[in-house]
Amino acid sequence: MQIGVAYSELGQQVWLNFEVPDVSTVGEGIQRSGILEQFPNINLSIQKVGVFGRLVKLDSALKPGDRIEIYRAIIADPETVPRRDRNEDD
């Protein structure tokens, strides 16, 4: 079955489409994608993963057409980022 893996870092985004066996997990899909070699700083024991924006575990089963997303930690501190006034557009 065909699936995709998406990951982005500052200034670089990758979306890989490839084939995996019909009975594959999210973790197996990530391993087969080769993305861990391309981005050796990915740490799946710390970083969260999802399928189409929904958090999943590495042992979750994949379905045809799934897009695995590897999430990075938030680097901006919400306390230091200026808030936009919601009434600016009024």
CORBELZI-V20644 format. One record per pair of residues at least 6 apart in sequence whose ideal C-beta (glycine too) atoms are under 8 Angstrom apart, sorted by the first residue. I is the first residue (numbers start at 0). GAP is how many residues later the second one is. Records with the same first field share a line. If there is no record, write none. Layout:
I: GAP + GAP
This chain:
0: 18 + 19 + 20 + 21 + 23 + 61 + 62 + 63 + 64
1: 15 + 16 + 17 + 18 + 62 + 63
2: 14 + 15 + 16 + 17 + 21 + 26 + 59 + 61 + 62 + 63 + 64 + 65
3: 11 + 12 + 13 + 14 + 62 + 63 + 64
4: 9 + 10 + 11 + 13 + 24 + 25 + 28 + 30 + 62 + 63 + 64 + 65
5: 7 + 8 + 9 + 10 + 61 + 62 + 63 + 64
6: 6 + 7 + 28 + 32 + 35 + 62 + 63
7: 6 + 64
8: 30 + 63
13: 21 + 24 + 25
14: 52
15: 17 + 18 + 19
17: 14 + 15
19: 8 + 9 + 12 + 42
22: 38
23: 8 + 37 + 38
24: 33 + 34 + 35 + 36 + 37
25: 23 + 25 + 30 + 31 + 32 + 33 + 34 + 36 + 42
26: 17 + 31 + 32
27: 34
28: 33 + 37 + 39
29: 6 + 14 + 19 + 28 + 38 + 40
32: 35
34: 7 + 35
35: 6 + 8
41: 28
43: 14 + 26
46: 23 + 24 + 25 + 26
47: 7 + 23
48: 6 + 7 + 9 + 19 + 20 + 21 + 22
49: 6 + 18 + 19 + 21
50: 9 + 11 + 15 + 16 + 17 + 18
51: 14 + 15 + 17
52: 16
61: 6
